[in-house]
Amino acid sequence: MELDRLDRDIIAALVEDARATFADIGHHVGLSASAVKRRVDRLRETGAITGFSARVAPQALGWTTEAYVELFCQGKTKPSDIALAVAKFPEVVGAATITGEADALLHIRATDVRHVERVIERIAAQSFVVRTKSSIVLSRLVDAPPGTAVPEPRNGSQAQV
């Protein structure tokens, strides 16, 4: 689906405050509340907006330590096998296949460094894992929620989603 400037502005307003009323968003983007509702409904139907949720500070839940762990796997381990294995760990809050030497990169949140160590030990014990390489986060420099930056269209064309 193509997003026009109003769609991008509506999405940006919802990312900023998903509890904003259609009237508030309409005032901000120059549309009526009913026009905003129709656009939001269309954005949801097409999958551009996948849902609404609360952003909670991990520290409020006791997750005060985070790490990024590179996984090096044996042979031709399928990404789906990696995903199934790491999804069993509630501390793994993100996982992706990546370029470079490692096969995957995991984002881990834990209560402390010892907790991170235990999680890495359990992940490293998976049959397909050859080794891991981890980095503990000292401080976050940029921490924008997903969807905050809505890319502008290139070459004057509409943005594709």
Phi and psi in radians as a Rosetta constraint file:
Dihedral C 1 N 2 CA 2 C 2 CIRCULARHARMONIC -1.706 0.35
Dihedral N 2 CA 2 C 2 N 3 CIRCULARHARMONIC 2.397 0.35
Dihedral C 2 N 3 CA 3 C 3 CIRCULARHARMONIC -1.827 0.35
Dihedral N 3 CA 3 C 3 N 4 CIRCULARHARMONIC 2.254 0.35
Dihedral C 3 N 4 CA 4 C 4 CIRCULARHARMONIC -1.641 0.35
Dihedral N 4 CA 4 C 4 N 5 CIRCULARHARMONIC -3.131 0.35
Dihedral C 4 N 5 CA 5 C 5 CIRCULARHARMONIC -1.026 0.35
Dihedral N 5 CA 5 C 5 N 6 CIRCULARHARMONIC -0.715 0.35
Dihedral C 5 N 6 CA 6 C 6 CIRCULARHARMONIC -1.135 0.35
Dihedral N 6 CA 6 C 6 N 7 CIRCULARHARMONIC -0.720 0.35
Dihedral C 6 N 7 CA 7 C 7 CIRCULARHARMONIC -1.028 0.35
Dihedral N 7 CA 7 C 7 N 8 CIRCULARHARMONIC -0.816 0.35
Dihedral C 7 N 8 CA 8 C 8 CIRCULARHARMONIC -1.101 0.35
Dihedral N 8 CA 8 C 8 N 9 CIRCULARHARMONIC -0.682 0.35
Dihedral C 8 N 9 CA 9 C 9 CIRCULARHARMONIC -1.163 0.35
Dihedral N 9 CA 9 C 9 N 10 CIRCULARHARMONIC -0.693 0.35
Dihedral C 9 N 10 CA 10 C 10 CIRCULARHARMONIC -1.131 0.35
Dihedral N 10 CA 10 C 10 N 11 CIRCULARHARMONIC -0.793 0.35
Dihedral C 10 N 11 CA 11 C 11 CIRCULARHARMONIC -1.052 0.35
Dihedral N 11 CA 11 C 11 N 12 CIRCULARHARMONIC -0.766 0.35
Dihedral C 11 N 12 CA 12 C 12 CIRCULARHARMONIC -1.068 0.35
Dihedral N 12 CA 12 C 12 N 13 CIRCULARHARMONIC -0.711 0.35
Dihedral C 12 N 13 CA 13 C 13 CIRCULARHARMONIC -1.133 0.35
Dihedral N 13 CA 13 C 13 N 14 CIRCULARHARMONIC -0.686 0.35
Dihedral C 13 N 14 CA 14 C 14 CIRCULARHARMONIC -1.222 0.35
Dihedral N 14 CA 14 C 14 N 15 CIRCULARHARMONIC -0.635 0.35
Dihedral C 14 N 15 CA 15 C 15 CIRCULARHARMONIC -1.126 0.35
Dihedral N 15 CA 15 C 15 N 16 CIRCULARHARMONIC -0.702 0.35
Dihedral C 15 N 16 CA 16 C 16 CIRCULARHARMONIC -1.129 0.35
Dihedral N 16 CA 16 C 16 N 17 CIRCULARHARMONIC -0.767 0.35
Dihedral C 16 N 17 CA 17 C 17 CIRCULARHARMONIC -2.688 0.35
Dihedral N 17 CA 17 C 17 N 18 CIRCULARHARMONIC 1.673 0.35
Dihedral C 17 N 18 CA 18 C 18 CIRCULARHARMONIC -1.185 0.35
Dihedral N 18 CA 18 C 18 N 19 CIRCULARHARMONIC -0.204 0.35
Dihedral C 18 N 19 CA 19 C 19 CIRCULARHARMONIC -1.645 0.35
Dihedral N 19 CA 19 C 19 N 20 CIRCULARHARMONIC 0.027 0.35
Dihedral C 19 N 20 CA 20 C 20 CIRCULARHARMONIC -1.097 0.35
Dihedral N 20 CA 20 C 20 N 21 CIRCULARHARMONIC 2.518 0.35
Dihedral C 20 N 21 CA 21 C 21 CIRCULARHARMONIC -1.333 0.35
Dihedral N 21 CA 21 C 21 N 22 CIRCULARHARMONIC 2.765 0.35
Dihedral C 21 N 22 CA 22 C 22 CIRCULARHARMONIC -1.046 0.35
Dihedral N 22 CA 22 C 22 N 23 CIRCULARHARMONIC -0.587 0.35
Dihedral C 22 N 23 CA 23 C 23 CIRCULARHARMONIC -1.143 0.35
Dihedral N 23 CA 23 C 23 N 24 CIRCULARHARMONIC -0.763 0.35
Dihedral C 23 N 24 CA 24 C 24 CIRCULARHARMONIC -1.090 0.35
Dihedral N 24 CA 24 C 24 N 25 CIRCULARHARMONIC -0.781 0.35
Dihedral C 24 N 25 CA 25 C 25 CIRCULARHARMONIC -1.129 0.35
Dihedral N 25 CA 25 C 25 N 26 CIRCULARHARMONIC -0.747 0.35
Dihedral C 25 N 26 CA 26 C 26 CIRCULARHARMONIC -1.025 0.35
Dihedral N 26 CA 26 C 26 N 27 CIRCULARHARMONIC -0.731 0.35
Dihedral C 26 N 27 CA 27 C 27 CIRCULARHARMONIC -1.070 0.35
Dihedral N 27 CA 27 C 27 N 28 CIRCULARHARMONIC -0.696 0.35
Dihedral C 27 N 28 CA 28 C 28 CIRCULARHARMONIC -1.219 0.35
Dihedral N 28 CA 28 C 28 N 29 CIRCULARHARMONIC -0.663 0.35
Dihedral C 28 N 29 CA 29 C 29 CIRCULARHARMONIC -1.791 0.35
Dihedral N 29 CA 29 C 29 N 30 CIRCULARHARMONIC -0.097 0.35
Dihedral C 29 N 30 CA 30 C 30 CIRCULARHARMONIC 1.498 0.35
Dihedral N 30 CA 30 C 30 N 31 CIRCULARHARMONIC 0.573 0.35
Dihedral C 30 N 31 CA 31 C 31 CIRCULARHARMONIC -2.251 0.35
Dihedral N 31 CA 31 C 31 N 32 CIRCULARHARMONIC 2.860 0.35
Dihedral C 31 N 32 CA 32 C 32 CIRCULARHARMONIC -1.309 0.35
Dihedral N 32 CA 32 C 32 N 33 CIRCULARHARMONIC 2.810 0.35
Dihedral C 32 N 33 CA 33 C 33 CIRCULARHARMONIC -1.035 0.35
Dihedral N 33 CA 33 C 33 N 34 CIRCULARHARMONIC -0.713 0.35
Dihedral C 33 N 34 CA 34 C 34 CIRCULARHARMONIC -1.175 0.35
Dihedral N 34 CA 34 C 34 N 35 CIRCULARHARMONIC -0.624 0.35
Dihedral C 34 N 35 CA 35 C 35 CIRCULARHARMONIC -1.175 0.35
Dihedral N 35 CA 35 C 35 N 36 CIRCULARHARMONIC -0.673 0.35
Dihedral C 35 N 36 CA 36 C 36 CIRCULARHARMONIC -1.118 0.35
Dihedral N 36 CA 36 C 36 N 37 CIRCULARHARMONIC -0.773 0.35
Dihedral C 36 N 37 CA 37 C 37 CIRCULARHARMONIC -1.039 0.35
Dihedral N 37 CA 37 C 37 N 38 CIRCULARHARMONIC -0.781 0.35
Dihedral C 37 N 38 CA 38 C 38 CIRCULARHARMONIC -1.052 0.35
Dihedral N 38 CA 38 C 38 N 39 CIRCULARHARMONIC -0.738 0.35
Dihedral C 38 N 39 CA 39 C 39 CIRCULARHARMONIC -1.176 0.35
Dihedral N 39 CA 39 C 39 N 40 CIRCULARHARMONIC -0.737 0.35
Dihedral C 39 N 40 CA 40 C 40 CIRCULARHARMONIC -1.111 0.35
Dihedral N 40 CA 40 C 40 N 41 CIRCULARHARMONIC -0.746 0.35
Dihedral C 40 N 41 CA 41 C 41 CIRCULARHARMONIC -1.030 0.35
Dihedral N 41 CA 41 C 41 N 42 CIRCULARHARMONIC -0.766 0.35
Dihedral C 41 N 42 CA 42 C 42 CIRCULARHARMONIC -1.141 0.35
Dihedral N 42 CA 42 C 42 N 43 CIRCULARHARMONIC -0.725 0.35
Dihedral C 42 N 43 CA 43 C 43 CIRCULARHARMONIC -1.108 0.35
Dihedral N 43 CA 43 C 43 N 44 CIRCULARHARMONIC -0.613 0.35
Dihedral C 43 N 44 CA 44 C 44 CIRCULARHARMONIC -1.251 0.35
Dihedral N 44 CA 44 C 44 N 45 CIRCULARHARMONIC -0.766 0.35
Dihedral C 44 N 45 CA 45 C 45 CIRCULARHARMONIC -1.080 0.35
Dihedral N 45 CA 45 C 45 N 46 CIRCULARHARMONIC -0.633 0.35
Dihedral C 45 N 46 CA 46 C 46 CIRCULARHARMONIC -1.498 0.35
Dihedral N 46 CA 46 C 46 N 47 CIRCULARHARMONIC -0.120 0.35
Dihedral C 46 N 47 CA 47 C 47 CIRCULARHARMONIC 1.553 0.35
Dihedral N 47 CA 47 C 47 N 48 CIRCULARHARMONIC 0.046 0.35
Dihedral C 47 N 48 CA 48 C 48 CIRCULARHARMONIC -1.153 0.35
Dihedral N 48 CA 48 C 48 N 49 CIRCULARHARMONIC -0.678 0.35
Dihedral C 48 N 49 CA 49 C 49 CIRCULARHARMONIC -1.854 0.35
Dihedral N 49 CA 49 C 49 N 50 CIRCULARHARMONIC 2.112 0.35
Dihedral C 49 N 50 CA 50 C 50 CIRCULARHARMONIC -1.716 0.35
Dihedral N 50 CA 50 C 50 N 51 CIRCULARHARMONIC -0.169 0.35
Dihedral C 50 N 51 CA 51 C 51 CIRCULARHARMONIC 2.788 0.35
Dihedral N 51 CA 51 C 51 N 52 CIRCULARHARMONIC -3.127 0.35
Dihedral C 51 N 52 CA 52 C 52 CIRCULARHARMONIC -2.259 0.35
Dihedral N 52 CA 52 C 52 N 53 CIRCULARHARMONIC 2.435 0.35
Dihedral C 52 N 53 CA 53 C 53 CIRCULARHARMONIC -2.649 0.35
Dihedral N 53 CA 53 C 53 N 54 CIRCULARHARMONIC 2.902 0.35
Dihedral C 53 N 54 CA 54 C 54 CIRCULARHARMONIC -1.573 0.35
Dihedral N 54 CA 54 C 54 N 55 CIRCULARHARMONIC 2.449 0.35
Dihedral C 54 N 55 CA 55 C 55 CIRCULARHARMONIC -1.684 0.35
Dihedral N 55 CA 55 C 55 N 56 CIRCULARHARMONIC 2.124 0.35
Dihedral C 55 N 56 CA 56 C 56 CIRCULARHARMONIC -2.007 0.35
Dihedral N 56 CA 56 C 56 N 57 CIRCULARHARMONIC 2.368 0.35
Dihedral C 56 N 57 CA 57 C 57 CIRCULARHARMONIC -1.132 0.35
Dihedral N 57 CA 57 C 57 N 58 CIRCULARHARMONIC 2.143 0.35
Dihedral C 57 N 58 CA 58 C 58 CIRCULARHARMONIC -0.954 0.35
Dihedral N 58 CA 58 C 58 N 59 CIRCULARHARMONIC -0.587 0.35
Dihedral C 58 N 59 CA 59 C 59 CIRCULARHARMONIC -1.094 0.35
Dihedral N 59 CA 59 C 59 N 60 CIRCULARHARMONIC -0.541 0.35
Dihedral C 59 N 60 CA 60 C 60 CIRCULARHARMONIC -1.142 0.35
Dihedral N 60 CA 60 C 60 N 61 CIRCULARHARMONIC -0.412 0.35
Dihedral C 60 N 61 CA 61 C 61 CIRCULARHARMONIC -1.734 0.35
Dihedral N 61 CA 61 C 61 N 62 CIRCULARHARMONIC 0.090 0.35
Dihedral C 61 N 62 CA 62 C 62 CIRCULARHARMONIC 1.590 0.35
Dihedral N 62 CA 62 C 62 N 63 CIRCULARHARMONIC 0.046 0.35
Dihedral C 62 N 63 CA 63 C 63 CIRCULARHARMONIC -1.572 0.35
Dihedral N 63 CA 63 C 63 N 64 CIRCULARHARMONIC 1.487 0.35
Dihedral C 63 N 64 CA 64 C 64 CIRCULARHARMONIC -1.682 0.35
Dihedral N 64 CA 64 C 64 N 65 CIRCULARHARMONIC -0.161 0.35
Dihedral C 64 N 65 CA 65 C 65 CIRCULARHARMONIC -2.190 0.35
Dihedral N 65 CA 65 C 65 N 66 CIRCULARHARMONIC 2.432 0.35
Dihedral C 65 N 66 CA 66 C 66 CIRCULARHARMONIC -2.373 0.35
Dihedral N 66 CA 66 C 66 N 67 CIRCULARHARMONIC 2.709 0.35
Dihedral C 66 N 67 CA 67 C 67 CIRCULARHARMONIC -2.551 0.35
Dihedral N 67 CA 67 C 67 N 68 CIRCULARHARMONIC 2.757 0.35
Dihedral C 67 N 68 CA 68 C 68 CIRCULARHARMONIC -2.015 0.35
Dihedral N 68 CA 68 C 68 N 69 CIRCULARHARMONIC 2.278 0.35
Dihedral C 68 N 69 CA 69 C 69 CIRCULARHARMONIC -2.176 0.35
Dihedral N 69 CA 69 C 69 N 70 CIRCULARHARMONIC 2.154 0.35
Dihedral C 69 N 70 CA 70 C 70 CIRCULARHARMONIC -1.514 0.35
Dihedral N 70 CA 70 C 70 N 71 CIRCULARHARMONIC 2.330 0.35
Dihedral C 70 N 71 CA 71 C 71 CIRCULARHARMONIC -1.848 0.35
Dihedral N 71 CA 71 C 71 N 72 CIRCULARHARMONIC 2.296 0.35
Dihedral C 71 N 72 CA 72 C 72 CIRCULARHARMONIC -1.973 0.35
Dihedral N 72 CA 72 C 72 N 73 CIRCULARHARMONIC 2.054 0.35
Dihedral C 72 N 73 CA 73 C 73 CIRCULARHARMONIC -1.909 0.35
Dihedral N 73 CA 73 C 73 N 74 CIRCULARHARMONIC 2.739 0.35
Dihedral C 73 N 74 CA 74 C 74 CIRCULARHARMONIC -1.444 0.35
Dihedral N 74 CA 74 C 74 N 75 CIRCULARHARMONIC 2.586 0.35
Dihedral C 74 N 75 CA 75 C 75 CIRCULARHARMONIC 0.949 0.35
Dihedral N 75 CA 75 C 75 N 76 CIRCULARHARMONIC -2.427 0.35
Dihedral C 75 N 76 CA 76 C 76 CIRCULARHARMONIC -1.892 0.35
Dihedral N 76 CA 76 C 76 N 77 CIRCULARHARMONIC 1.107 0.35
Dihedral C 76 N 77 CA 77 C 77 CIRCULARHARMONIC -1.118 0.35
Dihedral N 77 CA 77 C 77 N 78 CIRCULARHARMONIC 2.238 0.35
Dihedral C 77 N 78 CA 78 C 78 CIRCULARHARMONIC -1.297 0.35
Dihedral N 78 CA 78 C 78 N 79 CIRCULARHARMONIC 2.462 0.35
Dihedral C 78 N 79 CA 79 C 79 CIRCULARHARMONIC -0.945 0.35
Dihedral N 79 CA 79 C 79 N 80 CIRCULARHARMONIC -0.620 0.35
Dihedral C 79 N 80 CA 80 C 80 CIRCULARHARMONIC -1.140 0.35
Dihedral N 80 CA 80 C 80 N 81 CIRCULARHARMONIC -0.583 0.35
Dihedral C 80 N 81 CA 81 C 81 CIRCULARHARMONIC -1.193 0.35
Dihedral N 81 CA 81 C 81 N 82 CIRCULARHARMONIC -0.712 0.35
Dihedral C 81 N 82 CA 82 C 82 CIRCULARHARMONIC -1.088 0.35
Dihedral N 82 CA 82 C 82 N 83 CIRCULARHARMONIC -0.820 0.35
Dihedral C 82 N 83 CA 83 C 83 CIRCULARHARMONIC -1.029 0.35
Dihedral N 83 CA 83 C 83 N 84 CIRCULARHARMONIC -0.801 0.35
Dihedral C 83 N 84 CA 84 C 84 CIRCULARHARMONIC -1.060 0.35
Dihedral N 84 CA 84 C 84 N 85 CIRCULARHARMONIC -0.722 0.35
Dihedral C 84 N 85 CA 85 C 85 CIRCULARHARMONIC -1.206 0.35
Dihedral N 85 CA 85 C 85 N 86 CIRCULARHARMONIC -0.824 0.35
Dihedral C 85 N 86 CA 86 C 86 CIRCULARHARMONIC -1.374 0.35
Dihedral N 86 CA 86 C 86 N 87 CIRCULARHARMONIC -0.362 0.35
Dihedral C 86 N 87 CA 87 C 87 CIRCULARHARMONIC -1.151 0.35
Dihedral N 87 CA 87 C 87 N 88 CIRCULARHARMONIC -0.289 0.35
Dihedral C 87 N 88 CA 88 C 88 CIRCULARHARMONIC -1.291 0.35
Dihedral N 88 CA 88 C 88 N 89 CIRCULARHARMONIC -0.239 0.35
Dihedral C 88 N 89 CA 89 C 89 CIRCULARHARMONIC -1.755 0.35
Dihedral N 89 CA 89 C 89 N 90 CIRCULARHARMONIC 1.966 0.35
Dihedral C 89 N 90 CA 90 C 90 CIRCULARHARMONIC -1.101 0.35
Dihedral N 90 CA 90 C 90 N 91 CIRCULARHARMONIC -0.359 0.35
Dihedral C 90 N 91 CA 91 C 91 CIRCULARHARMONIC -1.272 0.35
Dihedral N 91 CA 91 C 91 N 92 CIRCULARHARMONIC -0.359 0.35
Dihedral C 91 N 92 CA 92 C 92 CIRCULARHARMONIC -1.435 0.35
Dihedral N 92 CA 92 C 92 N 93 CIRCULARHARMONIC 1.857 0.35
Dihedral C 92 N 93 CA 93 C 93 CIRCULARHARMONIC -1.727 0.35
Dihedral N 93 CA 93 C 93 N 94 CIRCULARHARMONIC -0.110 0.35
Dihedral C 93 N 94 CA 94 C 94 CIRCULARHARMONIC -2.835 0.35
Dihedral N 94 CA 94 C 94 N 95 CIRCULARHARMONIC 2.555 0.35
Dihedral C 94 N 95 CA 95 C 95 CIRCULARHARMONIC -2.643 0.35
Dihedral N 95 CA 95 C 95 N 96 CIRCULARHARMONIC 2.469 0.35
Dihedral C 95 N 96 CA 96 C 96 CIRCULARHARMONIC -2.624 0.35
Dihedral N 96 CA 96 C 96 N 97 CIRCULARHARMONIC 2.583 0.35
Dihedral C 96 N 97 CA 97 C 97 CIRCULARHARMONIC -1.363 0.35
Dihedral N 97 CA 97 C 97 N 98 CIRCULARHARMONIC 2.604 0.35
Dihedral C 97 N 98 CA 98 C 98 CIRCULARHARMONIC -2.419 0.35
Dihedral N 98 CA 98 C 98 N 99 CIRCULARHARMONIC 2.896 0.35
Dihedral C 98 N 99 CA 99 C 99 CIRCULARHARMONIC -1.450 0.35
Dihedral N 99 CA 99 C 99 N 100 CIRCULARHARMONIC 2.930 0.35
Dihedral C 99 N 100 CA 100 C 100 CIRCULARHARMONIC 1.732 0.35
Dihedral N 100 CA 100 C 100 N 101 CIRCULARHARMONIC -2.846 0.35
Dihedral C 100 N 101 CA 101 C 101 CIRCULARHARMONIC -1.271 0.35
Dihedral N 101 CA 101 C 101 N 102 CIRCULARHARMONIC -0.677 0.35
Dihedral C 101 N 102 CA 102 C 102 CIRCULARHARMONIC -1.278 0.35
Dihedral N 102 CA 102 C 102 N 103 CIRCULARHARMONIC 2.709 0.35
Dihedral C 102 N 103 CA 103 C 103 CIRCULARHARMONIC -1.565 0.35
Dihedral N 103 CA 103 C 103 N 104 CIRCULARHARMONIC -0.543 0.35
Dihedral C 103 N 104 CA 104 C 104 CIRCULARHARMONIC -2.642 0.35
Dihedral N 104 CA 104 C 104 N 105 CIRCULARHARMONIC 2.771 0.35
Dihedral C 104 N 105 CA 105 C 105 CIRCULARHARMONIC -2.188 0.35
Dihedral N 105 CA 105 C 105 N 106 CIRCULARHARMONIC 2.219 0.35
Dihedral C 105 N 106 CA 106 C 106 CIRCULARHARMONIC -1.911 0.35
Dihedral N 106 CA 106 C 106 N 107 CIRCULARHARMONIC 2.489 0.35
Dihedral C 106 N 107 CA 107 C 107 CIRCULARHARMONIC -1.889 0.35
Dihedral N 107 CA 107 C 107 N 108 CIRCULARHARMONIC 2.103 0.35
Dihedral C 107 N 108 CA 108 C 108 CIRCULARHARMONIC -2.046 0.35
Dihedral N 108 CA 108 C 108 N 109 CIRCULARHARMONIC 2.394 0.35
Dihedral C 108 N 109 CA 109 C 109 CIRCULARHARMONIC -2.071 0.35
Dihedral N 109 CA 109 C 109 N 110 CIRCULARHARMONIC 2.402 0.35
Dihedral C 109 N 110 CA 110 C 110 CIRCULARHARMONIC -2.599 0.35
Dihedral N 110 CA 110 C 110 N 111 CIRCULARHARMONIC 3.041 0.35
Dihedral C 110 N 111 CA 111 C 111 CIRCULARHARMONIC -1.372 0.35
Dihedral N 111 CA 111 C 111 N 112 CIRCULARHARMONIC -0.528 0.35
Dihedral C 111 N 112 CA 112 C 112 CIRCULARHARMONIC -2.852 0.35
Dihedral N 112 CA 112 C 112 N 113 CIRCULARHARMONIC 3.119 0.35
Dihedral C 112 N 113 CA 113 C 113 CIRCULARHARMONIC -1.118 0.35
Dihedral N 113 CA 113 C 113 N 114 CIRCULARHARMONIC -0.680 0.35
Dihedral C 113 N 114 CA 114 C 114 CIRCULARHARMONIC -1.061 0.35
Dihedral N 114 CA 114 C 114 N 115 CIRCULARHARMONIC -0.693 0.35
Dihedral C 114 N 115 CA 115 C 115 CIRCULARHARMONIC -1.095 0.35
Dihedral N 115 CA 115 C 115 N 116 CIRCULARHARMONIC -0.771 0.35
Dihedral C 115 N 116 CA 116 C 116 CIRCULARHARMONIC -1.014 0.35
Dihedral N 116 CA 116 C 116 N 117 CIRCULARHARMONIC -0.787 0.35
Dihedral C 116 N 117 CA 117 C 117 CIRCULARHARMONIC -1.037 0.35
Dihedral N 117 CA 117 C 117 N 118 CIRCULARHARMONIC -0.766 0.35
Dihedral C 117 N 118 CA 118 C 118 CIRCULARHARMONIC -1.109 0.35
Dihedral N 118 CA 118 C 118 N 119 CIRCULARHARMONIC -0.716 0.35
Dihedral C 118 N 119 CA 119 C 119 CIRCULARHARMONIC -1.115 0.35
Dihedral N 119 CA 119 C 119 N 120 CIRCULARHARMONIC -0.791 0.35
Dihedral C 119 N 120 CA 120 C 120 CIRCULARHARMONIC -1.080 0.35
Dihedral N 120 CA 120 C 120 N 121 CIRCULARHARMONIC -0.701 0.35
Dihedral C 120 N 121 CA 121 C 121 CIRCULARHARMONIC -1.059 0.35
Dihedral N 121 CA 121 C 121 N 122 CIRCULARHARMONIC -0.743 0.35
Dihedral C 121 N 122 CA 122 C 122 CIRCULARHARMONIC -1.196 0.35
Dihedral N 122 CA 122 C 122 N 123 CIRCULARHARMONIC -0.679 0.35
Dihedral C 122 N 123 CA 123 C 123 CIRCULARHARMONIC -1.179 0.35
Dihedral N 123 CA 123 C 123 N 124 CIRCULARHARMONIC -0.741 0.35
Dihedral C 123 N 124 CA 124 C 124 CIRCULARHARMONIC -1.111 0.35
Dihedral N 124 CA 124 C 124 N 125 CIRCULARHARMONIC -0.388 0.35
Dihedral C 124 N 125 CA 125 C 125 CIRCULARHARMONIC -1.370 0.35
Dihedral N 125 CA 125 C 125 N 126 CIRCULARHARMONIC -0.135 0.35
Dihedral C 125 N 126 CA 126 C 126 CIRCULARHARMONIC -1.092 0.35
Dihedral N 126 CA 126 C 126 N 127 CIRCULARHARMONIC 2.478 0.35
Dihedral C 126 N 127 CA 127 C 127 CIRCULARHARMONIC -1.043 0.35
Dihedral N 127 CA 127 C 127 N 128 CIRCULARHARMONIC -0.503 0.35
Dihedral C 127 N 128 CA 128 C 128 CIRCULARHARMONIC -1.573 0.35
Dihedral N 128 CA 128 C 128 N 129 CIRCULARHARMONIC -0.147 0.35
Dihedral C 128 N 129 CA 129 C 129 CIRCULARHARMONIC -1.485 0.35
Dihedral N 129 CA 129 C 129 N 130 CIRCULARHARMONIC 2.155 0.35
Dihedral C 129 N 130 CA 130 C 130 CIRCULARHARMONIC -1.523 0.35
Dihedral N 130 CA 130 C 130 N 131 CIRCULARHARMONIC -0.799 0.35
Dihedral C 130 N 131 CA 131 C 131 CIRCULARHARMONIC -2.823 0.35
Dihedral N 131 CA 131 C 131 N 132 CIRCULARHARMONIC 2.938 0.35
Dihedral C 131 N 132 CA 132 C 132 CIRCULARHARMONIC -2.262 0.35
Dihedral N 132 CA 132 C 132 N 133 CIRCULARHARMONIC 2.800 0.35
Dihedral C 132 N 133 CA 133 C 133 CIRCULARHARMONIC -2.431 0.35
Dihedral N 133 CA 133 C 133 N 134 CIRCULARHARMONIC 2.147 0.35
Dihedral C 133 N 134 CA 134 C 134 CIRCULARHARMONIC -2.099 0.35
Dihedral N 134 CA 134 C 134 N 135 CIRCULARHARMONIC 2.689 0.35
Dihedral C 134 N 135 CA 135 C 135 CIRCULARHARMONIC -2.361 0.35
Dihedral N 135 CA 135 C 135 N 136 CIRCULARHARMONIC 2.232 0.35
Dihedral C 135 N 136 CA 136 C 136 CIRCULARHARMONIC -1.555 0.35
Dihedral N 136 CA 136 C 136 N 137 CIRCULARHARMONIC 2.351 0.35
Dihedral C 136 N 137 CA 137 C 137 CIRCULARHARMONIC -1.332 0.35
Dihedral N 137 CA 137 C 137 N 138 CIRCULARHARMONIC 2.219 0.35
Dihedral C 137 N 138 CA 138 C 138 CIRCULARHARMONIC -1.535 0.35
Dihedral N 138 CA 138 C 138 N 139 CIRCULARHARMONIC -0.842 0.35
Dihedral C 138 N 139 CA 139 C 139 CIRCULARHARMONIC -2.703 0.35
Dihedral N 139 CA 139 C 139 N 140 CIRCULARHARMONIC 2.646 0.35
Dihedral C 139 N 140 CA 140 C 140 CIRCULARHARMONIC -1.567 0.35
Dihedral N 140 CA 140 C 140 N 141 CIRCULARHARMONIC 2.268 0.35
Dihedral C 140 N 141 CA 141 C 141 CIRCULARHARMONIC -1.658 0.35
Dihedral N 141 CA 141 C 141 N 142 CIRCULARHARMONIC -0.660 0.35
Dihedral C 141 N 142 CA 142 C 142 CIRCULARHARMONIC -2.338 0.35
Dihedral N 142 CA 142 C 142 N 143 CIRCULARHARMONIC 2.316 0.35
Dihedral C 142 N 143 CA 143 C 143 CIRCULARHARMONIC -2.486 0.35
Dihedral N 143 CA 143 C 143 N 144 CIRCULARHARMONIC 1.092 0.35
Dihedral C 143 N 144 CA 144 C 144 CIRCULARHARMONIC -1.467 0.35
Dihedral N 144 CA 144 C 144 N 145 CIRCULARHARMONIC 2.419 0.35
Dihedral C 144 N 145 CA 145 C 145 CIRCULARHARMONIC -1.177 0.35
Dihedral N 145 CA 145 C 145 N 146 CIRCULARHARMONIC 2.659 0.35
Dihedral C 145 N 146 CA 146 C 146 CIRCULARHARMONIC -0.984 0.35
Dihedral N 146 CA 146 C 146 N 147 CIRCULARHARMONIC 2.450 0.35
Dihedral C 146 N 147 CA 147 C 147 CIRCULARHARMONIC 1.529 0.35
Dihedral N 147 CA 147 C 147 N 148 CIRCULARHARMONIC -0.028 0.35
Dihedral C 147 N 148 CA 148 C 148 CIRCULARHARMONIC -1.129 0.35
Dihedral N 148 CA 148 C 148 N 149 CIRCULARHARMONIC -0.794 0.35
Dihedral C 148 N 149 CA 149 C 149 CIRCULARHARMONIC -1.615 0.35
Dihedral N 149 CA 149 C 149 N 150 CIRCULARHARMONIC 1.938 0.35
Dihedral C 149 N 150 CA 150 C 150 CIRCULARHARMONIC -1.702 0.35
Dihedral N 150 CA 150 C 150 N 151 CIRCULARHARMONIC 1.984 0.35
Dihedral C 150 N 151 CA 151 C 151 CIRCULARHARMONIC -1.094 0.35
Dihedral N 151 CA 151 C 151 N 152 CIRCULARHARMONIC 2.512 0.35
Dihedral C 151 N 152 CA 152 C 152 CIRCULARHARMONIC -1.370 0.35
Dihedral N 152 CA 152 C 152 N 153 CIRCULARHARMONIC 2.638 0.35
Dihedral C 152 N 153 CA 153 C 153 CIRCULARHARMONIC -1.135 0.35
Dihedral N 153 CA 153 C 153 N 154 CIRCULARHARMONIC 2.596 0.35
Dihedral C 153 N 154 CA 154 C 154 CIRCULARHARMONIC -1.603 0.35
Dihedral N 154 CA 154 C 154 N 155 CIRCULARHARMONIC 2.613 0.35
Dihedral C 154 N 155 CA 155 C 155 CIRCULARHARMONIC 0.899 0.35
Dihedral N 155 CA 155 C 155 N 156 CIRCULARHARMONIC 0.572 0.35
Dihedral C 155 N 156 CA 156 C 156 CIRCULARHARMONIC 1.304 0.35
Dihedral N 156 CA 156 C 156 N 157 CIRCULARHARMONIC 0.050 0.35
Dihedral C 156 N 157 CA 157 C 157 CIRCULARHARMONIC -1.575 0.35
Dihedral N 157 CA 157 C 157 N 158 CIRCULARHARMONIC 3.008 0.35
Dihedral C 157 N 158 CA 158 C 158 CIRCULARHARMONIC -1.311 0.35
Dihedral N 158 CA 158 C 158 N 159 CIRCULARHARMONIC 2.576 0.35
Dihedral C 158 N 159 CA 159 C 159 CIRCULARHARMONIC -1.247 0.35
Dihedral N 159 CA 159 C 159 N 160 CIRCULARHARMONIC 2.429 0.35
Dihedral C 159 N 160 CA 160 C 160 CIRCULARHARMONIC -1.691 0.35
Dihedral N 160 CA 160 C 160 N 161 CIRCULARHARMONIC 2.493 0.35
